[in-house]
């Protein structure tokens, strides 16, 4: 039900009032006198339409605690705990005498935030600005332009764990199947979300054996839905919806963490995912903090882009490291990865000379048993020249790169 208005408290000979204990020049005392607290008492009462039950907590108390929480960057528990110890906090929230116990349970703060919503928060901001204007701290001219700094805002980031990714993929597949009118044998809408939450609980409790078992089961749920849709592809008519289904089913993978990883530098890395198409395997490059993840993501994506677009292998750990500039506009580059044996460079040049392609520049690097040569030419490379390069016995892979616009 609606909060009751506070009745004026009488003087107590045995207890001094807070105004007699605190410094009237304190910033919180001055601010408390500037804010229109009756506005919150009046406007927030409408959030409690019922006339039955226990009266709500005083809006003056809640508004004051929210101000203190924001001003001093405190949690719900911390602001309530400091309120018990700080007479200025108690005076700011409307108390007359010093209180020795917490005014509310900290959980009440979150319930009040949900009840007042965005509109209530805007009222808090409005009354703050009005108090600043009435005190002369803010002028109308200074409000014409507002600068907002969000660099220190805490972010609620849900990191893409395996369980979340499996569950998200399953939900998307089920929704796509429903849109296409497919009847699935089972969609796991009840079992999968529950199992995904259980995986997180196992990880938090460091019960990794159970976690891996549950994760394998969750992966199986997603795989069954995927295979069920594949079996019914012929029932989907040609069109945009079928293309969306195919885009969902025919995907690649990027894997960073593996069940068994090399312990030391130089140890062999074996995985059943090697040599699969559309799969990128990275050697555990994930960072331990949000900033590290962002920096590593930008660094690695730039290196992958440079390799795909320009053939650069800078800082590579398994092929010769070549730092290459962008091919000139209209130019063409042949990236030839081969076994490090004599005569490869001559064979590359001979194959190009047969079709009349002139070499503009050439960079060769070798490392152990592997060689890598990047050749810039002045004309498109004919298919017969590419075929001859691929047919060379030492060849591992040949790529022809076209000059692209700078990114």
Secondary structure, 3 states (H helix, E strand, C coil): CCCCCCCCCCCECCECEHHHCCCCCCHHHHHHHHCCHHHHHHHHHHHCCCCCCCCCCCHHHHHHHHHHHHHHCCCHHHHHHHHHHCHHHHHHCCCCECCCCCCCCCHHHHHHHHHHHHHHHHHHHHHHHHHHHHHCCCCCHHHCCCCCCCCCCCCCCCCCCHHHHHHHHHHHHHHHHHHCCCCCCCCCCCHHHHHHHHHHHHHHCCCHHHHHHHHHHHHHHHHHHHHHHHHCHHHCCCCHHHHHHHHHHCCCEEECCCCCCCCCCCCCCCCCCCCCCCEEECCCCCCCCHHHHHHHHHHHHHHHHHHHHHCCCCCCCCCCCCCCCCCCCCCEEEEEEEECCCCHHHHHHHHHHHCCCCEEEEEEEEECCEEEEEEEECCCCCHHHHHHHHHCCCEEEEEEEECCCCC
